Amino acid sequence: MARGPWAVTGPWTPSQTPDALRKRYTRSLFFLAVLLFPLIGAMIWLGEHPFRVVENLFVFSNRVAGWVGISIPAWHLTVISAAMPLLFVLGLIQVAPIFMVWWEMKIAAHIQVRLGPMWVGRWHGVLQTVADGIKLLLKEDIVPIGADRVLHFLAPVVAVAPAFVCFAPIPFGRPGLTPVPLDTGVLLVMGFSGLSVIGLLMAGWGSNSKYSALGGLRAAAQAVSYEIPRVIALLPVVMWAGTLSLGGMVQAQSGMWHGVVPRWFLFYPVVGQISFIIYLIASIAETNRTPFDLAEAESELTSGFHTEYSGMKWAMFFMAEYAYMFLACALGAVLFLGGGAPLHPALSFLPSYFWFFGKTLFMVFLFIWIRWTYPRMRVDHLMEFCWKFLIPWGLFNVVLAGLFILMRSR
């Protein structure tokens, strides 16, 4: 008999009955709460300076070295302080997709009334994604006959590399927790995030496959089209904030209206809701996720642009998709949900990066929920929806935001 609660043959064992599974979920939630309380307590204790622990360790090691007669130059601390944001961004891009893949498997399973991964890692299959990554590392790297080996090798690198740059100006909480604070952070993210489509085109052309070529052309057309309403949806945010700095936009959304409603741009009347919906739809299309995954379209193109990829190269495309999804969610949290601003001033004892990651994960949940709810669109409907619906509504929203700003100034 197949092992696990998803078995369809053989009788139910006592550990697989609905009552036993319900008790197992209750115990899991209890242990999760027990683990979260110390984690939240540690975050509050660290406050807004999580990197201060590294500095304290350096000072402690310097004192120990002084006792044994060894001198440690002070510039080591400067190098560590400069390298910490870089290491944080690199670690985030590698760890976040691992968590999101597991989370999506669990959410998709519950939407489809099943359990999802349960055994690898014991607690709800938390190590299932890690096991899948190890499996991909051990797989053979196959290059098709007639393929351009240079393009075939560089395509996944070009697809994932811009994500490392796009996270640089994102404020992970208050503006002081920005790896590289820039006055034009929005332009940098919008500009570099669009470069990933070059990797998809390289994969489609270099694979010497008609399915890959069609997938690459679809990805290019889709990215060029939906980049326009995505940028238009951000114009009202820039107009209201009066800056292109992401940290400045977080500061513009601080405070409350009448002590009840946060001053997040999402709650701006009419304009905020229209901008958020257009941004959400366009971001889903930009990341090639259902119902806009025409570049892959397994039923038509057998995975599209990465049909001829295997092993770690295929995993890099997968990592790029989830890295850009996390980037779109983080940018949406900063622009529409106040970034690291708390829901209410009474909850400001929680550090700002707690609110930032909480809002980002809420956006990730929306992405996953939409994927497992709506069917795939047709190609012609995809383009018509962009050019005949999203762009006109986005332009109308820009005019409406301008009228509101003019009325406020007068």
N, C-alpha and C positions, 0 to 999 in steps of 0.2 A: 504494500500500500504506500502511495506517495506520502511523504512526510509533510506536515504543516496543515494549518486550518483550511487551506484552499483545496485540499484533496477532494476529488470528485468520485473516487472509487473506494469501496470498502466502508465498513461501519465507522461511526464517530467513536473516537477513544474518549475516556473521561476527561482528558485535558483539552479536548477540542469541542466540547459541548458549548452552546451559547452562554449558559450560566458561568462556566469556567472562564470563557473568554471575557465576559463582562467583569468578573472579579479581577482578572489579570489586568484589564485596562484601568480599573479603579486603583489597584496597587501601583501601576505605572504612573498615574497622575499624582498619587501621593508622594512617590519617590522623586518625581520631577519637581514638585513643590518644595520638597526638602532640599533639593540641590539648588533651586533658584534663590531661596532666601539668603544663603551665604554668598552667592554670586552678586545679588543686588546689594548686600551689605558691603562687600568688597568694593563695588563700583562707587557707592556713596563715600566710603572711606578714602578712596583714591581721589574723589572729587573731579575737578576739571584738569588735573595734571597727572594723567596716567604714566607719563614718561619720567616723572619725578623719582619713581622707584629706581630707574636706571641710574639717575644722577646720584642717589643715595648709595647705591651699590658701588659706584665708582669712588665716592668719597670714603666709604668703608674699606674698599680694597687699597686705596691710597694710604690710609692710616696703617693698615696691616703691613703694607710694603715699607712704610717708614720705620716700623718696629724692627723689621728684619734688615734694614739698611739698604733698601732698593727705592730709587726715586722714579715716580711715574710722571711724565710731562703733563702739564695742564691741557695741552692741545688735544690730548686724547679725549677729554670730555667734549671739546668742541666738535671733534669728528663724530663722536657718538651722537651728539644732539642733532647734527646735520644728517646723519645716516638713519636715525630712527624713523622719520616720516617716510623715507624711501622704502625701508624694510617693512613698514606697516602697510603701505600700498601694495607692495609685492605679495606679502602674506595674505592680504585681504582678497586680492584677485584670485589667488590659488585656493583659499579656504572657502570663500563664499560660494563658488559654484558647487563644491562638494556638498555643502549643507543644502543648497537649494535643490539639487537633483534629488537628494533623499526626501526633502520636504515635499517636492512635487509628486514623487511616487506615493507618499502617504496621503496627500490631499486628493490626488486622482483616485486612489483606491477607495477612499471614503465616499467620494462623489459617485463611484460605481458600485457602492455597497460591498466592498471587500476590504481586506486588511492590508494588502501591500507587503513589503518586506518585513519579516518578523524574526528570522533566525540568525542571520549573519550579524554578529555583535550582540546577540541576545535581546537587548532592550529595543524592541521595535525595529530591528535591522539597521541600527545606526551605522554599522560598518559596511553596509551593502555597497555604497558608492565607492568606498576605499577598495573593496574587493574587485569591483568592476574596473577601477583604474589600474590595479595590479594586473588584471587580466589583459587589459589593452596594452600595457607595457610589454607583456610577454608575447603578444601576437606578432606575426610576421608582417613586415612592411612590404607591400606588393605595389609595384609600379607597372601599369599596363604597357603592353608592347605598342610602340609608336607614340607614347606620351612624351611631352617635353619634361625631362627630368628636373631641369632647373626651376621651371614654373611649378611643377608638381611638388617640389620640396619647399619653395618659398611661399606658396599660397597660404597654408595655415599660419605661418609666421606673420605674414602681412595682415591676416585677418584678426589676429589676437593682439598684435603689438600696440595699435593705437589705444586700446583700453587702458594700458599702463599709464599713458599720458593723460587720458581724460579724467582719471581720479585725482590728479594733482591739485586742481583748484577747488575740490569739493570740501566744504566745511563739515567735518564729522562732529557736529555739535555747535558750540558757539564759534564765532569767527576766528578765535585764537587757535582752534584745533584744525586749521587748514594746512595741509602739507606745503603747498606753494600758493600763498595768497596773491591773486592777480586782480587787477582792475577790470580786466576783460575776460573773466572766467567763463561766462556764457558763450562767448565767441569761440574760445579755445575748445570747449567741450563739443559744441555743434560742428566745428570744423574738423576736428580729429576723429570724431565718431563716424563721420561719413566716409573716412578712408578705408574702413573695413570692407566695403563693397569691392574695392580693387582686389583684395584677396579672393573674394568669391568669383570674380571674373577670371582671375588667374587660374583658379581651380577648375572652372568650367572649360577654359580653353586648353589648359595644359594636360588635361586628362585624356584627350583624344577619344571622347565619348559623346554621342549625340545627346544622351540624357544629361550629362554634366554641362554641355554647352547650353542647352535650353535652360537649365537651372541657373547658370551664371547670367544669362541674358535677362531672365525674369528678375533675378536679384538686383541687377543694375537698374532696370526700369522701375522696379518697386521702390528702391532706395532713393533714386532721383525724384520720384513723384512725391513720396510721403515725407521727404525732408522739407518740402515747402510748407505744408500745413503745420508741421511740427514747429518750425521757426516762427510762423505767423502766430501760433498759439502762445508763444513766449513774448511777443511784442507788447500786449497789454501789461504783462508783469513788469517788463522793463520800463514802460511808461509810468506805471504807478510807483515803482521803487525809485526811478530816476537814476539808476546806476546799472552797469553791466557786471559788477562784482557780486559774486554769490554770497560773500559775507555781508555786503551791504543789503542784499535782498532779505537775508535772515533778520538783520536789524530793523528793516522797514516793516516786518511782520510781527515785531514784538509788541506786547501790550494786549489790552482787552477792549472790546466795545461794550460800554455800559456795565463793565465788570462781569459779563456773562459769556460773550462770544469772543473767541480769540481773533486777533487781527490777521489771521492767515488769509492769503489771497484766495483760497478756495471759497471763503465766506463772503467775498465781495459780491454784491448783488448782481446777478445775471452774468456779468462779464467773467467773474471768477469761475463759475460753473461751466460756462461754454469753453473757456480756455482749458480747463482741466480735462474735460471730456475729449476735446480735439487732441490735446497732448497725449492722453492715454491711448487713444486709438492709433495715432500716428507712431507712437513709440512701439506699440505691439507690432505694427507693420514693419518698422525699421529693424526690429530684432528677428524678423522672419518666423514669428510664432503664430500658431493657429488662432483665428481663422484666416491669417494672411501668410501662411507658409507655402506659397506657390513656388518658391525657389527650391523647395525640397519635394513636396507633393509625392509621397511614397506611392500612392495609387496610380500616378501618371508617369513620374520620372524616376522611380525606384531610388529615392533620396536625392535626386537632383545633382547639385554641384559637388557633393562629396560622395557620389556613388562609387568612384574608383579609389576611395581612400580606406585605409585600414590601420589598425594599431594606434600608435600615439598620434599620428597625423590626424586621424579622425577624431581622437579625443581633444585635440587642440581646437578644432572647429566647434566641438561641443562646449568646451570651456569658453570660447569666444562668445557663443550665443548667451550663455548664462552670465558672463561678465558684463556684456552690454545690457542685458536685462537688469542686472543689479545697478548698473550705472544709470539707466533710465529711471529706475525706481528711486535711487538716491537723489537724482536731480529733481524729480517730481516732488520728493519730500522737502527739498530746500526751497523750491519755487512756489509751491502751493500749500504746503502744510507747516510752514514756519521753521523748517530745519530742526535745530535743537531747542526751539522754544517749547516750554511746558504747556500742557493743555489748560492749566489754571495756575495762577501764582502760588496757590497753596501747595502745589506739587513741585515747586522749584527746588526742593531739597534733593531731588534726583538729578544726577549730572546730565548735562545737555546731550552728551553722546548716547545716553540711554534713550532719550526721546528721539534722537535722530535715527538710530537703528530700529527702534520700534515702529516709526512711521515708514521707514524704508521697507521693512518686512510686511507691513500692511499693504504697501503698493505691490510687493512681490506676490502676495496672496491674491490681489486683484488680477494680476497677469495670469496666474495659474488657474484661477476660477474661470476666467474668460476662455482660456484655452480648452478646458474640458467641458465647456457649455455649448459653444457655437460650432457649427460645421464649417468646413473650408469653403471659401468663396471661389467663384469662377474668375478667370483672369480678366475678362472684359468688365465684369462687375467690380473687380478690385480697382481698376483704373478709373472707371466712372465714379465710384464712390469717393475717390480722392479729388478728382478734378471738378466734378459737378456738385459735390456736397460739402466736403471738408474745407476746401479752399474758399468757396463763397461764404460759408459761415464764419471762417476765420477772419476774412476781410471785414465782414459785417461787425464782428466782435471788436476789431481794432477801431473802427469808426465809433462804435458805441462807447468804448473805453475813452476815446478822445473827447467825446461829448460830455462824459461824466467828469473828466478832469477839468474841462473848460467850465462846467457849471460850478465845480468846487472852487475854482480860482476866482470866480465872480461872486 
